[in-house]
Amino acid sequence: MKTDTNMAPSVPTPTPASGAWKFFVYSAIGIFVFFVPVSIGGKSSILLDHIVTWIRTHFSALVPYYALIVITLGAMYPFYKKTWNKDAVTTVFSILKVFGLIVAVMLVFRIGPSWLFQPNMGPFLYDKLVISVGLLVPIGSVFLALLVGYGLLEFVGVWMQPVMRPIWKTPGRSAIDAVASFVGSYSIGLLITNKVFKEGKYTVKEAAIIATGFSTVSVTFMVIVAKTLGLMSIWNTYFWVTLLITFAVTAITVRIWPLSRMSDEYYGGHQGDPEQKVTGNYMKEAWSEAMKAVEQSKGIRTNIWENLRDGFIMTMGILPSIMSVGLIGLLLAEYTPLFDWLGYLFYPFTLLLQIPEPLLAAKASAIEIAEMFLPALLVTEAPLVTKFIIAVVSVSAILFFSAVIPCILSTEIPLSLSRLLVIWFERTVLTLILTAPLAYWLL
């Protein structure tokens, strides 16, 4: 993003020394919070998980009401912003959010039918997912301000330029999208992708690849999946395998239909602004880009506040969707054969791959299309290998109806629902095939 040189900066321009200090210190704090296991009270986990656990333990009577307030705000927000009827998809999800609020009120105040209060239904959704997400995403967004706001993404982006085009058929600048999505959120990644696409810096095909290949859920959501399935003791293994598999699957899907046949035109048919290749010393260029990012970054308080605000707004959108779409998905899984039928699409693969409890694994793989948390709920009692594989599928499949698909459909990227469903099926199958051997080898 270019800065206006005619405008006086609101803060003094950082010196090279202060820029380097911010780059190293703030990035290191972000990396430590998200990726370095710490033992506290005999439990080994990342610091973000410890913080959330401490809040849940010391404020156990208050957190259910906090989550209810967030759900209430999230259900009201589309109507307050007058965006609830923007299109058919938005209208449906706005109504579902209201339904999610009704269910949450019933759970908190313990009114309603007995089936809602079965341990594997409403209480599981509310206690294990809604409350965890309601705390993890806003708190995580504070530390994301440090991880992605002071040059680390730009530094990584330059180094990734030589590999992005040959492997993923996207420009080097898309590495920023990829990492922002993985450590930030799909909403941040899609926001960046749509903006850059409209600026003519991505072709239709490149934007579609990035939106469906990199815009997965963030580290904070992965923590919830890992916690639900008891994988926090092998958190780093789970995280890095998921990162590897997600990007490997994307490298394959870009070479098959429908992504391989997407248009190479730019937005609106206009002339684009292709990326210029980096020449010369990559370290020098990467450092230069990182220091430019630090120079253009906002103050630490402003950055943290804006990330916290955005994280809270995102949480408002997510919680009522989990409560409604998640409950509908659980009811369909418990009381109808729908996902058993869909599971047979994947059963040949889970059987041939010798995944323990192959039919359960196939059903869990199918239910991911409704909500990315649901597969974890189905395999909580499964063998460790099955839990690990399904935890990776939950993230690597990327596309699900409670959030990512509506977000993509609301962008300017010309991806139809039918194509998104095909890409979801491809990603799920490929993830199963690639993850199963790794799971047996590592576990």
Secondary structure, DSSP 8 states (H G I E B T S, - for coil): ----TTS--SS----HHHHHHHHHHHHHHHHHHHH-EEEETTEEEEHHHHHHHHHHHHTTTTHHHHHHHHHHHHHHHHHHTT-TTSSHHHHHHHHHHHHHHHHHHHHHTT-S-GGGGSTTSHHIIIIIIIHHHHHHHHHHHHHHHHHHSSSHHHHHHHHHHHHIIIIISS-TTHHHHHHHHHHT-HHHHHHHHHHHHHTTSSBHHHHHHHHHHT----HHHHHHHHHHTT-GGGHHHHHHHHHHHHHHHHHHHTTSTTGGGS---BGGG----------S-HHHHHHHHHHHHHHH---HHHHHHHHHHHHHHHHHHHHHHIIIIIHHHHHHHHH-SHHHHHHTTTHHHHHHTT-SSHHHHHHHHHHTTT-TTHHHHHTTTS-HHHHHHHHHHHHHT---TTTHHHHHHTSSS---HHHHHHHHHHHHHHHHHHHHHHHHHH-
